[in-house]
């Protein structure tokens, strides 16, 4: 029982259930409704898709601060190619994913092969890509093609498509991380990078692919956000990197690497979305919401450090 409670995914699931039950009792008319939950899941879908990639990187012991900028840049690239050059939607989507992947490849190459600190590299890339998004999108590109907007605005069983895409991506990567040798190597790299290298794992190449996959997922999230809004905004994804890192650490990842599950990324994002939803229902000021989310990040990092110390003493 004690081990069950210590497992982050189980304890986080229990916390989500308790918060949900408490909110349902306090707000019986607004919280436990299909409309509220549909909107809650829609709001957290973008963060969760990016969080899946961030979980992969943190398992390997690295992280990417440029994902929020990639979200804005990807929406801008897709909108620009469609509206300025008249490129068909499927081609624009492929070009955008290639562009996002190239950003991840640059990050991965400079970090894995040139030894640049991940925080410095991805912080610099965050500024570069955000500037690129501003150059492309200006004050925003509106009136996007119908079929592009349909990617996010269409519904299945009354629920908007980004929620279904989120579940598909979480399920796919959870399977890959559990069942395939390629993805399980990230646990060995995060656990002991030198030992993984000596055992024949191509650590640098694996890290590079980790950054590419994370950036591509951020590109998917950026296009879904733009199609959902019907507009590509250069300010999209601001602060997303901190929300995603908080969600992933809450979901069981460790800053030291080697730990975490993809389902934890979903649970962490759901916890963050649930807290935001409750704060909106209680009409907490937006300024206080940022303060509270920052405090949650500090608490999550402190909890991670405490668990590491306990593990070292055990």
Secondary structure, DSSP 8 states (H G I E B T S, - for coil): -HHHHHSHHHHHHHHHHHHHHHHHHH-TTTTTSHHHHHHHHHHHHHHHHHHHHHHHHHHTT---TTHHHHHHHHHHHHHHHHHHH---HHHHHHHHHHHHHHHHHHHHIIIIIT---HHHHHHHHHHHHHHHHHHHHTT-B-S--HHHHHHHH-EETTEEHHHHHHHHHHHHHHHHHHH-HHHHHHHHHHH-HHHHHHTT--HHHHHHHHHHHHHHHHHHHHHHHHHHHTSB-TTTTTTHHHHHHHHHHHTT--TTSS---HHHHHHHHHHHHHHHHHHHHTT--HHHHHHHHHHHHHHHHHHHHHHHHHHHH-
